[in-house]
Amino acid sequence: MSKNITLNIDDTAYHIFKMAAESQKRELANFIEFAAFQYLSSEAYVDEDEMSEILKDTQLVQSLRAGLDEIKQGAFDFI
């Protein structure tokens, strides 16, 4: 199932996206979806080696767990 969204971008961004989409022989909407997934998979996720390094840092893990507990308790503010 797919959803429609409205995206407002300036002319410069539009032309950059349009040229990039054309260079990959994609429709503009398909290219934007592809680019968003590429960005998220490279910026928002870590590979196994990186996760192993994170988990070795016990102080970091403890801090992350404390932060998660605060979120569950509603003890946070949006900035």
C-alpha positions as CSV (number, residue, x, y, z in Angstrom):
1,M,0.0,0.0,0.0
2,S,1.3,3.5,-0.8
3,K,0.6,6.9,0.6
4,N,0.6,10.2,-1.2
5,I,2.3,13.2,0.4
6,T,2.7,16.8,-0.7
7,L,6.3,18.2,-0.6
8,N,7.1,21.8,-1.1
9,I,10.6,22.5,-2.3
10,D,12.2,25.6,-3.9
11,D,13.0,25.7,-7.6
12,T,16.7,24.9,-7.1
13,A,16.1,21.8,-5.1
14,Y,13.4,20.7,-7.6
15,H,15.8,21.0,-10.5
16,I,18.6,19.1,-8.6
17,F,16.1,16.3,-7.8
18,K,14.8,16.3,-11.3
19,M,18.2,16.0,-12.9
20,A,19.3,13.3,-10.5
21,A,16.1,11.3,-11.2
22,E,16.6,11.7,-14.9
23,S,20.2,10.5,-14.7
24,Q,18.9,7.3,-13.0
25,K,16.0,7.0,-15.4
26,R,13.5,7.2,-12.4
27,E,10.3,9.1,-11.9
28,L,10.8,12.1,-9.6
29,A,8.7,10.6,-6.8
30,N,10.6,7.3,-7.0
31,F,13.9,9.1,-6.9
32,I,12.9,11.1,-3.8
33,E,11.7,7.9,-2.1
34,F,15.0,6.2,-3.1
35,A,17.1,9.1,-1.9
36,A,15.3,9.3,1.5
37,F,15.8,5.5,2.1
38,Q,19.5,5.8,1.1
39,Y,20.0,8.7,3.5
40,L,18.2,6.9,6.4
41,S,20.0,3.6,5.9
42,S,23.4,5.4,5.9
43,E,22.7,7.9,8.7
44,A,20.2,6.2,11.0
45,Y,21.5,2.7,11.2
46,V,24.8,1.1,12.3
47,D,26.4,-2.0,11.0
48,E,27.3,-5.0,13.3
49,D,30.9,-3.8,13.9
50,E,29.8,-0.3,14.9
51,M,27.1,-1.7,17.2
52,S,29.7,-4.0,18.8
53,E,31.8,-0.9,19.6
54,I,28.8,0.9,21.0
55,L,27.8,-2.0,23.2
56,K,31.4,-2.2,24.6
57,D,31.0,1.4,26.0
58,T,29.3,0.5,29.2
59,Q,28.9,4.2,30.3
60,L,27.2,5.0,27.0
61,V,24.9,2.1,27.2
62,Q,24.0,3.0,30.8
63,S,23.3,6.6,29.7
64,L,21.2,5.4,26.8
65,R,19.1,3.1,29.1
66,A,18.6,6.0,31.5
67,G,17.4,8.2,28.7
68,L,15.0,5.5,27.5
69,D,13.6,5.2,31.0
70,E,13.0,8.9,31.1
71,I,11.2,8.8,27.8
72,K,9.0,6.0,29.0
73,Q,8.2,8.1,32.1
74,G,7.4,11.2,30.0
75,A,10.3,13.1,31.6
76,F,11.4,15.0,28.5
77,D,10.8,18.2,26.7
78,F,10.7,18.8,22.9
79,I,13.1,21.5,21.9
